Amino acid sequence: MHEAPARGRPLLAHGGAAMTPPTRRDTGVRYGIARVMSKRGLCSRSEAERLVRAGRVRLDGRPVLDPERPADPQRARIEIDGAATGAAVPLFLALNKPRGLVCTARDERGRDTVFRCFEGAGLPHVAPVGRLDQASEGLLLFSNDPVWAAGITAPQTGPVKTYRVQVDRPVDDERLCAIGAGAVDAGEVLGVHAVRLLRDNPRTAWLEIELHEGRNRHIRRLLAAHGLGVLRLVRVAIGPVALGDLAKGQWRALDPAEVDALRSPGSA
């Protein structure tokens, strides 16, 4: 297993201060300050909006109360509660998500979220890269680099995601071929990159399914369209990054080679 950052210690630049991006020329591009804060990895966009509206943010030395106030994404000087900020150190994590957790920072229904797994780690803001529904488990990536994350979730060029799925009945060759052809549900095409039978018995079967994209409850809807119920669903790989022996509820930092491999369009 790769060595994870020390728990309880933020990943900041040498000396304990957040990294400050290099000075760049003014391109004329402007985004809302909440979006800039999110892109710098300081916090989520919704949290940035709350901070701005609460009067806790200054832009270029002046208080700002409008989350859509235009700001230069490269040159803007942003302070939160009087403290200067810079771009957060890029962070890329892999978590073995347990079943029963939801992929959100806050849940209005009070359910446990995936961020419970990071409690006490002292990490800066990170966001899930894609989703796994509450009943699903397995490999879930996190990052504070939205450009990297967008490349992974891109439906046509993102890496293949691999799942192991236990279904509630045996699967013969005819049904396996039908699953491989995909399905249409509620007007959405649910495509499949590849599917194979791992093992079966008189009552259940395990399938390996690969997807290029992941629509909401994609695999569950796909299999339901072919008369199959899902008993267990585990994501075991995203491109070249495998879940491996990472224990349930545990996380690790991706190594630089893994980060670069996932940055490559169409990484397998």
C-alpha positions in Angstrom: 0.0 0.0 0.0 1.2 3.5 -0.8 2.1 5.7 2.1 -0.7 8.2 2.9 -0.1 11.7 4.2 0.3 11.8 8.0 -3.1 12.0 9.6 -3.9 15.2 11.4 -1.4 17.3 9.3 -2.6 19.5 6.5 -0.8 19.1 3.2 0.6 22.6 2.8 3.8 24.1 1.4 7.1 24.1 3.2 6.9 26.2 6.3 3.2 25.5 6.9 1.8 28.2 4.6 -0.5 27.5 1.7 1.3 27.7 -1.7 0.9 31.0 -3.5 0.5 30.7 -7.3 3.1 32.4 -9.4 2.4 35.8 -10.7 0.9 35.7 -14.2 -0.1 38.3 -16.7 -3.7 39.5 -16.7 -5.6 37.5 -19.3 -8.8 39.5 -18.9 -10.7 36.3 -17.8 -12.9 36.8 -14.8 -15.0 34.3 -12.8 -17.2 34.7 -9.7 -15.1 34.8 -6.6 -16.9 31.7 -5.2 -15.9 29.7 -8.3 -12.3 31.0 -8.1 -12.1 29.9 -4.4 -13.3 26.4 -5.4 -10.9 26.1 -8.4 -8.0 27.0 -6.0 -9.1 24.1 -3.8 -9.8 26.3 -0.8 -13.3 24.9 -0.2 -16.3 23.7 -2.1 -18.2 26.2 -4.2 -21.2 26.1 -1.9 -19.0 26.7 1.2 -17.3 29.6 -0.7 -20.7 31.1 -1.3 -21.6 30.9 2.4 -18.3 32.4 3.4 -18.7 35.3 1.1 -22.3 36.1 2.1 -21.2 35.9 5.7 -18.7 38.8 5.1 -15.7 36.6 5.9 -14.0 37.1 2.5 -11.9 40.0 1.1 -11.0 40.4 -2.5 -7.9 42.4 -3.4 -8.1 44.0 0.1 -11.8 44.9 0.0 -14.8 43.1 1.6 -17.0 41.3 -0.8 -20.5 40.0 -0.2 -21.5 38.8 -3.7 -20.3 35.2 -4.6 -20.6 36.2 -8.2 -18.3 39.2 -7.9 -15.8 38.9 -10.8 -12.3 38.0 -9.9 -9.2 37.2 -11.9 -8.5 33.4 -11.3 -4.8 33.9 -11.5 -4.1 37.3 -9.8 -6.9 37.7 -7.3 -5.7 38.2 -3.7 -8.3 36.4 -1.5 -8.4 36.6 2.3 -10.6 34.5 4.5 -11.2 35.7 8.1 -8.3 38.1 7.5 -5.8 35.4 6.5 -4.2 35.4 3.1 -4.8 32.3 0.9 -3.1 30.9 -2.1 -3.7 27.8 -4.2 -4.0 24.6 -2.1 -1.4 21.9 -2.7 -2.9 19.6 -5.3 -4.2 16.5 -3.5 -5.3 13.1 -5.0 -6.7 10.4 -2.8 -8.2 6.9 -3.2 -10.8 5.7 -0.7 -12.4 2.2 -0.3 -15.9 3.5 0.3 -18.0 1.4 2.6 -21.6 0.6 1.8 -24.1 2.9 3.5 -22.2 6.2 3.1 -23.4 9.0 0.8 -21.1 11.0 -1.5 -21.7 14.5 -0.2 -20.1 16.8 2.3 -23.4 17.4 4.1 -26.6 15.3 4.0 -29.9 17.0 4.7 -31.3 13.7 5.9 -28.5 13.3 8.4 -27.0 10.2 6.8 -23.3 9.4 7.3 -21.1 10.7 4.4 -17.8 9.5 2.9 -16.1 12.4 4.6 -16.4 10.5 7.9 -13.5 8.4 6.6 -11.2 11.5 6.6 -12.1 12.7 10.2 -9.0 13.7 12.1 -6.7 13.6 9.0 -6.3 17.4 8.8 -6.8 17.5 5.1 -7.5 20.6 3.0 -10.8 20.6 1.0 -11.2 17.7 -1.4 -14.3 16.6 -3.4 -15.4 13.2 -4.7 -14.4 12.6 -8.3 -17.7 11.1 -9.6 -20.0 9.2 -7.3 -21.0 5.8 -5.9 -24.5 5.5 -4.6 -25.3 4.8 -0.9 -25.6 1.0 -1.4 -22.5 0.7 -3.5 -18.9 0.3 -2.3 -15.3 0.3 -3.5 -12.9 2.7 -5.2 -13.7 6.4 -4.9 -11.3 9.1 -5.8 -11.0 12.6 -4.2 -9.1 15.7 -5.3 -9.0 19.5 -5.0 -8.0 19.8 -8.7 -11.2 20.3 -10.6 -9.6 20.1 -14.0 -8.0 16.7 -13.2 -11.4 15.5 -11.8 -13.3 16.6 -14.9 -11.0 14.6 -17.1 -11.7 11.5 -15.2 -15.5 11.9 -15.3 -15.6 12.9 -19.0 -17.9 10.3 -20.6 -16.0 9.8 -23.9 -12.4 10.4 -22.9 -12.3 9.4 -19.2 -10.8 6.2 -18.0 -12.8 2.9 -18.0 -14.4 2.1 -14.6 -14.5 -1.5 -13.6 -17.1 -3.0 -11.3 -17.7 -6.4 -9.7 -21.5 -7.1 -9.4 -23.3 -9.9 -7.6 -26.8 -10.4 -9.1 -29.7 -12.4 -7.8 -29.8 -15.3 -10.3 -27.6 -17.2 -12.7 -26.6 -15.6 -16.0 -26.5 -17.6 -19.2 -24.6 -16.7 -22.4 -27.7 -15.2 -24.0 -28.4 -12.8 -21.2 -24.7 -11.9 -20.9 -24.7 -10.9 -24.5 -27.8 -8.8 -24.0 -26.2 -7.0 -21.1 -23.2 -6.3 -23.2 -25.5 -4.6 -25.8 -26.6 -2.1 -23.1 -30.1 -0.9 -22.5 -32.4 2.1 -22.7 -34.1 3.3 -19.5 -36.3 6.4 -19.1 -35.0 7.7 -22.5 -31.3 7.3 -21.4 -28.9 5.0 -23.2 -27.0 2.9 -20.7 -23.9 1.7 -22.5 -21.5 -1.0 -21.6 -17.8 -1.1 -22.5 -17.4 -4.8 -21.6 -19.0 -7.5 -19.5 -18.0 -11.0 -18.5 -19.2 -13.7 -16.2 -16.8 -14.3 -13.3 -18.7 -17.2 -11.6 -22.1 -18.4 -10.8 -24.1 -20.9 -8.9 -27.8 -22.1 -9.0 -28.9 -18.9 -7.2 -26.6 -16.0 -8.0 -23.8 -14.8 -10.3 -20.9 -12.4 -10.2 -20.3 -10.2 -13.2 -17.4 -7.9 -14.1 -18.7 -4.8 -15.9 -16.7 -2.0 -17.4 -18.2 1.5 -18.2 -16.8 4.5 -19.9 -19.5 6.8 -18.3 -21.5 6.5 -15.1 -25.0 7.8 -15.3 -27.1 7.9 -12.1 -27.5 4.3 -10.9 -26.2 3.2 -14.3 -25.4 -0.5 -13.5 -28.5 -1.1 -11.3 -30.8 0.3 -14.0 -28.9 -1.6 -16.8 -29.3 -4.9 -15.0 -32.9 -4.2 -14.0 -33.7 -3.7 -17.7 -32.4 -7.3 -18.2 -34.4 -8.8 -15.3 -31.6 -8.9 -12.8 -31.4 -7.5 -9.2 -28.2 -6.3 -7.7 -27.1 -7.9 -4.4 -23.7 -6.2 -4.2 -21.8 -3.7 -6.3 -18.1 -2.9 -5.8 -16.0 -0.6 -8.0 -12.6 -2.3 -8.2 -10.7 0.0 -10.6 -10.7 3.4 -12.3 -8.4 3.2 -15.3 -5.0 1.8 -14.1 -5.7 2.5 -10.5 -7.0 -0.6 -8.7 -8.7 -0.9 -5.3 -6.2 -3.6 -4.4 -5.9 -4.5 -0.7 -7.0 -1.1 0.5 -9.1 -1.9 3.6 -12.8 -0.8 3.7 -13.1 2.8 5.0 -9.3 3.4 4.5 -7.7 5.9 2.1 -4.3 6.5 0.6 -2.6 9.2 -1.6 -2.2 8.3 -5.2 1.4 8.2 -6.4 2.5 10.6 -9.1 2.5 7.9 -11.8 -1.1 7.1 -11.0 -2.1 10.8 -11.1 -0.4 11.2 -14.5 -1.9 8.0 -15.9 -5.4 9.2 -15.0 -4.7 12.6 -16.6 -4.2 10.9 -19.9 -7.3 10.9 -22.2 -8.7 7.4 -22.5 -6.5 5.9 -19.9 -7.2 2.2 -19.6 
